[in-house]
Every structure is written in structure tokens, then in C-alpha cells.
Amino acid sequence: MLMSYLPIALAVAGTVLMAVVIFAPVPVPATVTVSFAPPAAPPCDLPFTEMWSNPAPFEPAAPRWPALLDPSAADCDAATRLALVDALRAVRAPWADEILRRALDDEHDGTIREAIGSL
């Protein structure tokens, strides 16, 4: 007679275990909050009005497109960049045309932009 209740007892025990697995609360990992303080303002010896009446001259950043050919060419001068444009035009390959298109977006020297633009 005890053997007739064994399958029912096992089914009930399995149901209870599945209910615990499904409905038991999941432990939430502790959240980590990171906050960064804003950088301190650099010291300035000029009064506020004098700072704005004599702004520092703007110098555009050096074009970064030569680094697409060679990382050491990233800070080359205008004459070297012009020579690179001529060399890329002579190659006549799709990858060279892509570099020239990117150079046209990045370049600020008018002579070099003119040489690139005459593709």
C-alpha cells in the first residue's frame, strides 16, 4: 500500500522543488556607483574681461589622414602631405581614392585641398 503512494509523493516533491526554482527570489548583485569629480579649472592670472578681449590665437590641429598610410607620418608637414597626395593619385587604386576622400575632409591647407579636389 505504501508503494502506491510513492509516485504521488515523488510528483509532489518535484513540483515543490520546481516552484522553489521558478519563484525563489534571485539574489541581486550589489551595484557599484562610480562618480567622478569634475576637473579643477586651471589657474588664470587674467581678469575675466581681459581673458575675453585678448583670446589666444586658434591653431588648427594637424591633419591625421597621413596616419592611414603610416602611423609615423601623423604629424608630417604640408610639403610631405602634398607629396603623399601626388603619390596616392599616381597609385589609382580604390584604397588610395578612399584615403584621398578622407584627406579632403581632414585637410585644412588650401593648396593640398586643391590638389586632392582635382581628382
Secondary structure by P-SEA (a helix, b strand, c coil): ccccaaaaaaaaaaaaaaaaaacccccccbbbbbbbcccccccccccaaaaaaccccccccccccccccccccccccaaaaaaaaaaaaaaccaaaaaaaaaaaaccccaaaaaaaacc
